[in-house]
Amino acid sequence: MFPSQLGGAFGLPVLARRHALTLFTLLVMLLGASGEALAHAVAEGDKGYIQEIYGVHLISFIYLGAKHMVTGYDHILFLLGVIFFLYRMQHIAIYVSLFAIGHSTTMLLGVYFNIGINSYLIDAIIGLSVVYKALDNIGAYQRWFGFQPNTKVATLVFGLFHGFGLSSKIIEYDISPDGLVPNLLAFNVGVEIGQLLALSAILIVMGFWRRTTGFLRHAYTANVAMMCAGFILVGYQLTGYFIA
């Protein structure tokens, strides 16, 4: 997917390395300061609200779902990687729909059937999804192993993991069974609304960036920085798993 003229296997020129280092430093500061938000956590106020309410509250859960998506750094990073080199709206729609199907399926089924996975481990896998997509964008699999993974299947599979990340957190907060199904459906609607909002913002920024002459020159560096962010997410979550 990544144009072959953009360099060899991580052979960055001096200026690009400086850009990568700057981006890497900013990402470390951002991810380190974001704390619990990295683990699909629900804010304390929202957590208390979820635990206390009973019955159907569609608007509230739509809001909570949208809020989760637009503040989920791992979701946004993965979406950025997915659409990085997609220019046609029909292609973007296909990949985003696959991600939404995977995300929605495991989120709804995971909560309804009380299927919990350790949140640190599932979030480490989600971090790996960011690493995977960044490596895919720079053509690493073709250069290293001589094959190209099926990007549509990978997007769907990682969407399933992203959904389990959220369902595992919701289960921990003992959401009331009274009105569970409509509330979950409303939450999922909110997640998709938040995804569209985040995607719209990404596409606007990418649209301006792609019109510049430096897009292809800096795209490689941007994906290396994205890969670094994914590794930070993985390390952050595995550290939490071993010390929790």
URBEL-V267064 format. One line per field, one symbol per residue. ss: DSSP state (H for helix, E for strand, C for the rest). phi: phi as a letter, one per 20 degrees, with the letter a starting at -180 (. if undefined). psi: psi as a letter, one per 40 degrees, with the letter a starting at -180 (. if undefined). A space follows every 50 residues. Layout:
BEGIN
ss=???
phi=???
psi=???
END
This chain:
BEGIN
ss=CCCHHHCCCCCCCHHHHHHHHHHHHHHHHHHHHHHHHHHCCCCHHHHHHH HHCCCCCHHHHHHHHHHHHHCCHHHHHHHHHHHCCCCCHHHHHHHHHHHH HHHHHHHHHHHHCCCCCCHHHHHHHHHHHHHHHHHHHCCHHHHHHCCCCC HHHHHHHHHHHHHHHHHHHHHHCCCCCCCHHHHHHHHHHHHHHHHHHHHH HHHHHHHHHHCCCCHHHHHHHHHHHHHHHHHHHHHHHHHHHHHC
phi=.egffepefmeefgffffffffffffffffffeelfffdlfeggffffff feecnecfffffffffffffdegfgffffgffegdedeffffffffffff ffffffffffffeledcgfffffffffffffgfffffemffffedmbdgf ffffffffffffffffffffffelffffngffffffffgfgfffffffff fffffffffffefegffdfgfffffffffffffffgffffffdf
psi=dhhdeeiagfghidddddddddddddddddddeebedeffihiddddddd ddiiahgddddddddddddeehddddddddddedfhdhdddddddddddd ddddddddddddefhhihdddddddddddddddddddefdddddefihih ddddddddddddddddddddddefiheheddddddddddddddddddddd ddddddddddeieedddedddddddddddddddddddddddde.
END
